Amino acid sequence: MERGGGAPPETLREEGQLGCVPPPGLEASCVKKSSWGFLFTGIVGGTLVAVYAVATPFITPALRRICLPFVPATTKQIENVVKMLRGRRGSVVDVGSGDGRIVIAAAKEGFAAAGYELNPWLVWYSRYRAWREGVQGSAKFYISDLWKVSFSQYSNVVIFGVPQMMPQLEKKLELELEDNARVIACRFPFPHWTPDQLPSPFTEGCATILMTLYH
């Protein structure tokens, strides 16, 4: 006499095993989704690393006690600087040269010009611009902290500074420059030096204070 009416144990085991097998195509789909997940994670991670690498040179100077932010010079400001350099001899240096506009303009006027800039991306871009303008031989750019450089070799100094740095820079230049050197200060004046020439009138509504002085 048969009892229970159930299937043999072997049949139950086979059915149980078949129940654990995923439907056709599901395993491949899981693998594909996993691959896309790794790819997406890699792209996001790579993007974040790239953004960090690009942004760090711009952010780091802002964390310093006295920073020199990058604010491109206007066309009028460049014209004023070039005007103040006319009739001058010797080399020109732009302290905090940014994207190289002042240095390139001075080089086009026949000066041996140099720019010191802490941001490497701006220095590389300035070198590219100098090459594109055909003045790479007379326009040089250096990655350097302005406080660690001596400007004694230059006869003409251009500075687009900020108020906090002008007193300290005034002392530095007074110690390093020759008596016949010319300093062209844009946007903000030095605290104790009296300008001997000012451009007039001011245009474009810019807050430019451009002065030249001998000391």
Solvent accessible surface area in square Angstrom, and as a share of the most:
residue,aa,sasa,rsa
1,M,226,1.01
2,E,165,0.74
3,R,219,0.80
4,G,86,0.82
5,G,78,0.75
6,G,64,0.62
7,A,51,0.39
8,P,78,0.49
9,P,84,0.53
10,E,96,0.43
11,T,49,0.28
12,L,103,0.51
13,R,140,0.51
14,E,105,0.47
15,E,100,0.45
16,G,44,0.42
17,Q,124,0.55
18,L,130,0.64
19,G,65,0.63
20,C,113,0.68
21,V,98,0.57
22,P,63,0.40
23,P,84,0.53
24,P,138,0.87
25,G,55,0.53
26,L,84,0.42
27,E,117,0.52
28,A,68,0.53
29,S,42,0.27
30,C,72,0.43
31,V,94,0.54
32,K,128,0.54
33,K,147,0.62
34,S,56,0.36
35,S,62,0.40
36,W,153,0.54
37,G,36,0.35
38,F,157,0.66
39,L,93,0.46
40,F,138,0.57
41,T,91,0.53
42,G,49,0.47
43,I,103,0.52
44,V,59,0.34
45,G,32,0.31
46,G,40,0.39
47,T,72,0.42
48,L,117,0.58
49,V,101,0.58
50,A,54,0.42
51,V,85,0.49
52,Y,156,0.59
53,A,51,0.40
54,V,73,0.42
55,A,30,0.23
56,T,45,0.26
57,P,21,0.13
58,F,93,0.39
59,I,98,0.50
60,T,59,0.34
61,P,23,0.14
62,A,66,0.51
63,L,144,0.72
64,R,106,0.39
65,R,203,0.74
66,I,28,0.14
67,C,43,0.25
68,L,41,0.20
69,P,73,0.46
70,F,84,0.35
71,V,83,0.48
72,P,56,0.36
73,A,9,0.07
74,T,49,0.29
75,T,95,0.55
76,K,58,0.25
77,Q,6,0.03
78,I,34,0.17
79,E,89,0.40
80,N,13,0.07
81,V,2,0.01
82,V,16,0.09
83,K,112,0.48
84,M,4,0.02
85,L,1,0.00
86,R,159,0.58
87,G,87,0.83
88,R,46,0.17
89,R,213,0.78
90,G,44,0.42
91,S,25,0.16
92,V,0,0.00
93,V,0,0.00
94,D,3,0.01
95,V,0,0.00
96,G,17,0.16
97,S,7,0.05
98,G,7,0.07
99,D,11,0.06
100,G,0,0.00
101,R,80,0.29
102,I,6,0.03
103,V,0,0.00
104,I,8,0.04
105,A,18,0.14
106,A,1,0.01
107,A,8,0.06
108,K,115,0.49
109,E,87,0.39
110,G,70,0.67
111,F,21,0.09
112,A,63,0.49
113,A,3,0.03
114,A,7,0.05
115,G,0,0.00
116,Y,23,0.09
117,E,22,0.10
118,L,54,0.27
119,N,6,0.03
120,P,31,0.20
121,W,98,0.34
122,L,15,0.07
123,V,1,0.00
124,W,127,0.44
125,Y,97,0.37
126,S,0,0.00
127,R,105,0.38
128,Y,105,0.40
129,R,42,0.15
130,A,1,0.01
131,W,157,0.55
132,R,126,0.46
133,E,69,0.31
134,G,58,0.55
135,V,20,0.12
136,Q,88,0.39
137,G,63,0.61
138,S,39,0.25
139,A,5,0.04
140,K,92,0.39
141,F,7,0.03
142,Y,94,0.36
143,I,79,0.40
144,S,28,0.18
145,D,19,0.10
146,L,18,0.09
147,W,71,0.25
148,K,167,0.71
149,V,22,0.12
150,S,56,0.36
151,F,0,0.00
152,S,56,0.36
153,Q,130,0.58
154,Y,13,0.05
155,S,36,0.23
156,N,0,0.00
157,V,0,0.00
158,V,0,0.00
159,I,0,0.00
160,F,21,0.09
161,G,3,0.03
162,V,24,0.14
163,P,72,0.46
164,Q,126,0.56
165,M,1,0.01
166,M,3,0.01
167,P,57,0.36
168,Q,76,0.34
169,L,0,0.00
170,E,8,0.03
171,K,132,0.56
172,K,29,0.12
173,L,0,0.00
174,E,96,0.43
175,L,156,0.77
176,E,42,0.19
177,L,14,0.07
178,E,112,0.50
179,D,114,0.59
180,N,101,0.52
181,A,0,0.00
182,R,29,0.11
183,V,0,0.00
184,I,0,0.00
185,A,0,0.00
186,C,1,0.00
187,R,41,0.15
188,F,74,0.31
189,P,59,0.37
190,F,6,0.02
191,P,68,0.43
192,H,144,0.64
193,W,33,0.12
194,T,112,0.65
195,P,46,0.29
196,D,83,0.43
197,Q,82,0.36
198,L,92,0.46
199,P,13,0.08
200,S,98,0.63
201,P,107,0.67
202,F,105,0.44
203,T,51,0.30
204,E,114,0.51
205,G,83,0.79
206,C,31,0.18
207,A,90,0.70
208,T,3,0.02
209,I,63,0.32
210,L,0,0.00
211,M,1,0.00
212,T,0,0.00
213,L,5,0.02
214,Y,110,0.42
215,H,52,0.23
